[in-house]
Structure formats: C-alpha cells, structure tokens
C-alpha cells in the first residue's frame, strides 16, 4: 500500500524508537522522508538503517531553536518539495537513576529544557512548515503526545506531563487555524511503549505496568507508527483536533 507516494514527510526525534519506526512506515508507503534529531551520529546511523536511498534525508536539528526549525523545513522543501506531512515526535523525559524528579526537587533548568524540546519544539517546527502546507492547501500534522498528558502518571515528571498536555492544546489550535487551508492536526497519546526512553525507568517498573494493560503486552514503536500513518492518510481527512490513544486499553475515555 503506497498511500504516500512522492509525499514529503518530516519526522522529528527520528534517530531511534518511535520516531525511527514512523519514518520507516512512511518510507514503506512510498514517501520521501526527512528525519531530524539532535543526536547527529545516531541520526546518521538511523538514516543508514532505513536503507531508503535518495528518499531519505537526515538533518541534525535542535527543534527548540527557531533557526533550526526553519532550516529543517527549508531543507526538506529543497530536497523533496513542499512538506505535506509533519510528525512532531521529538521529546525528552529526564530520569535520575531511573527515577523522575519530584516537583519539590526539580531544577528550573530541567523544567525549561523539557518544555522547550517537547512543546516549544513542536510549535516551532509546525510554524516553520505551515507556510508550505498553506501554499499547497494541504497538510497533515501529527503530534506525538503521551498518556501522561491525558491522565495521572507515576513514572514521568511534571515537566513531561505538562508538555504533553500542552501538546494536546496546541494540536486543537493547529486544527482550528489550519482547517480552512486543508490542514488537519491530530495527536497520538501512546501508553507504555517498548523504547529506549521507557527502558530508562527499569525492568521492574515496566513489568508492573504490564499487569495493568488489558491486551497483555507493552506497545511497540510500530503500533504508534501505524496510527501516525492512518492520521496522515486520506482515510483520516475528516479527523482533526482529535487525540488517538494507543495504550492497549490501560486508559479509556
């Protein structure tokens, strides 16, 4: 199924985990994919692993910097044409010995860093891509939020939960402002997914979490990638401002 043949797709935070799986899914469906990440060496390894040839461009990028966000969008346009799909996946969730910082102990610098990357980064890259999408009168923005932004969390810190809740609000405003220009915006709220970030919490934490999941397993990056491809496809053309929970049934609303 080639739903995205010759479409230009940007995926941030794509050096590993969910972002890499999303990039691989769009490539498999015919897209030209720009992968972005702050970790340049890991990003190049990801590009090589994708084996997409000239349909993959790797752009080292700090999404929290306006100039980097603008450069990312422009490099995508120059390489592959105007951006049609943006997946804002870049995110961090600091742990200290596998444990989050409590609000009472959290350094303001750590708070600002997480908000800058997770939320401001999504805003800046979306802003940078909007002009290209409006020029086409078509666009799909998919924001990777989190279950931590939908309900209580024992694992993620206040900065991460706040940033992901903020991303849901950003998604709704993007959907509202972009709709008349043919642009949809939706969010995905993954639950516990088997990624390097999740592994930082430790095996015991993940094993305990597994007991709460009705489908009886942790999620995979490919589970999220499938949801992202759906929301970016023509099948989801009348879905905008929504949040899709991908969590195995552990959180239902």
C-alpha positions in Angstrom: 0.0 0.0 0.0 1.6 3.3 -1.2 -0.6 5.9 0.4 2.2 8.5 0.5 4.0 8.1 -2.9 6.2 11.1 -3.5 4.9 12.9 -0.4 7.4 14.9 1.6 7.3 13.9 5.3 9.3 15.3 8.2 9.7 13.2 11.4 11.5 14.8 14.4 13.2 12.8 17.1 13.7 10.1 14.5 17.1 8.7 15.5 15.5 5.8 17.5 12.4 4.4 19.0 9.0 5.7 17.9 10.4 8.3 15.5 12.5 5.8 13.6 9.6 3.4 13.3 7.4 6.2 12.0 10.0 7.1 9.4 10.3 3.5 8.3 6.5 3.2 8.0 6.2 6.3 5.7 9.1 5.1 3.6 7.4 1.7 3.2 4.3 3.5 1.9 6.2 5.5 -0.7 7.1 8.8 1.0 10.2 10.9 0.8 11.2 11.2 4.4 13.3 13.8 6.3 14.5 12.6 9.6 15.6 15.1 12.2 17.3 14.7 15.6 19.7 16.5 17.9 22.0 13.5 18.0 23.8 13.7 14.7 25.7 10.4 15.0 22.7 8.4 16.0 20.7 10.2 13.2 23.2 9.1 10.6 23.0 5.5 11.8 19.2 5.7 11.6 19.4 7.0 8.0 21.7 4.1 7.1 19.4 1.6 8.8 16.4 2.9 6.8 18.0 2.0 3.5 15.8 4.4 1.7 18.5 5.7 -0.7 17.8 9.1 -2.1 14.3 9.1 -0.5 15.8 9.8 3.0 17.4 13.0 4.2 18.9 13.3 7.6 19.0 16.8 9.1 20.6 17.3 12.6 18.3 19.7 14.3 17.6 21.2 17.7 13.8 21.7 17.5 13.8 24.2 20.4 15.8 26.7 18.3 13.8 28.8 15.8 16.6 28.9 13.2 17.0 25.1 13.3 13.2 24.6 12.8 13.1 27.0 9.9 16.2 25.4 8.3 14.7 21.9 8.7 11.5 22.9 6.8 13.5 24.7 4.1 16.0 21.8 3.6 13.0 19.4 3.3 11.5 21.7 0.6 14.7 22.0 -1.4 15.3 18.3 -1.3 11.8 16.8 -1.9 9.3 19.6 -2.4 6.8 21.3 -0.1 6.1 19.5 3.1 2.8 17.6 3.3 3.2 15.7 6.5 4.8 16.7 9.8 5.2 14.3 12.7 6.3 16.1 15.8 7.9 13.3 17.8 11.0 14.9 19.4 10.8 14.6 23.2 12.8 14.0 26.4 11.8 12.7 29.8 14.8 13.1 32.2 15.4 10.5 34.8 17.9 10.3 37.6 19.0 6.8 38.3 15.8 5.7 36.5 13.6 7.9 38.8 11.8 11.2 37.8 12.4 14.4 39.7 9.6 15.4 42.0 8.2 18.9 41.8 9.7 19.8 45.1 13.2 18.9 43.9 13.0 19.8 40.2 15.6 22.2 38.9 14.1 25.1 36.9 16.6 24.5 34.2 15.4 20.9 33.8 11.7 22.1 33.7 12.6 24.7 31.0 14.6 22.2 28.9 11.7 19.7 28.7 9.1 22.3 27.8 11.5 23.8 25.3 12.1 20.5 23.5 8.7 18.7 23.9 6.3 21.6 23.4 8.1 24.7 22.0 9.8 22.4 19.6 6.5 21.1 18.2 5.3 24.7 17.9 8.4 25.9 16.1 8.5 23.1 13.6 4.8 23.3 12.9 5.1 27.1 12.4 8.0 26.5 10.0 6.0 24.1 7.9 2.7 25.9 7.9 3.5 28.2 5.0 4.5 25.3 2.8 1.3 23.5 3.7 -0.9 26.5 3.1 0.8 27.0 -0.3 -0.4 23.5 -1.2 -3.7 23.9 0.6 -2.9 20.6 2.1 -1.2 19.3 5.2 -1.2 16.7 7.9 0.3 17.4 11.3 0.6 14.5 13.8 1.8 15.3 17.3 3.2 12.5 19.4 1.8 13.4 22.9 1.5 10.8 25.7 -0.9 9.1 28.1 1.0 11.2 30.7 -0.7 14.3 29.2 -4.1 12.7 29.5 -4.2 11.3 33.0 -2.1 10.8 36.1 1.3 9.4 35.9 3.7 7.8 38.4 6.6 7.5 36.0 7.0 10.8 34.1 7.9 14.1 35.8 5.7 17.2 36.0 7.6 18.8 33.1 7.0 15.9 30.8 3.3 15.6 31.7 2.8 19.3 31.4 4.5 19.4 28.0 2.4 16.6 26.6 -0.8 18.1 27.9 0.2 21.3 26.3 0.8 19.5 23.0 -2.9 18.4 23.0 -3.9 22.0 23.3 -1.5 23.0 20.6 -3.0 20.3 18.4 -6.5 21.6 18.7 -5.4 25.2 17.8 -3.4 24.0 14.8 -6.5 22.1 13.7 -8.7 25.1 14.1 -6.4 27.6 12.4 -5.3 25.2 9.6 -8.7 23.7 8.7 -9.7 26.2 6.0 -6.3 25.7 4.3 -6.8 21.9 4.0 -4.5 21.2 7.0 -5.5 18.7 9.7 -3.8 18.3 13.0 -4.2 15.3 15.4 -2.3 13.9 18.4 -1.4 10.4 19.4 -1.1 9.6 23.1 1.0 6.4 23.5 0.9 4.4 26.6 3.8 2.3 27.7 5.8 1.6 24.5 9.0 -0.5 24.4 11.5 2.2 23.6 14.9 3.2 25.0 13.1 6.0 26.9 10.8 3.5 28.6 13.8 1.3 29.4 15.3 4.1 31.5 12.6 3.5 34.1 13.8 0.0 34.7 12.5 -3.5 34.1 10.6 -3.7 37.4 8.6 -0.6 36.6 7.7 -1.9 33.1 6.8 -5.3 34.4 4.4 -3.7 37.0 2.9 -1.5 34.3 2.3 -4.6 32.1 0.0 -6.0 34.6 -2.4 -3.1 34.1 -2.7 -3.4 30.3 -5.8 -5.3 29.1 -4.3 -6.6 25.9 -1.5 -8.2 27.9 1.6 -6.6 26.4 3.6 -3.4 26.1 3.2 -1.4 22.9 5.8 -1.3 20.2 7.0 1.6 18.2 5.3 0.1 15.2 1.9 0.3 16.9 2.4 4.1 17.1 3.8 4.2 13.5 0.6 2.6 12.2 -1.5 5.2 14.0 0.6 8.0 12.6 0.3 6.7 9.1 -3.5 6.5 9.4 -3.9 10.0 10.7 -1.7 11.3 7.9 -3.6 9.4 5.2 -6.6 10.4 3.1 -8.7 8.0 5.3 -8.4 10.5 8.1 -9.3 13.6 6.1 -12.3 14.4 8.3 -10.5 13.8 11.5 -8.9 16.9 13.0 -8.2 18.1 16.5 -8.5 14.6 17.9 -6.3 12.5 20.2 -5.9 8.9 19.4 -5.0 6.8 22.5 -2.6 3.9 21.7 -2.2 2.2 25.0 -3.6 -1.3 24.9 -6.7 -0.3 26.9 -5.0 0.8 30.1 -6.6 4.3 29.8 -10.1 4.5 28.4 -12.2 7.6 28.0 
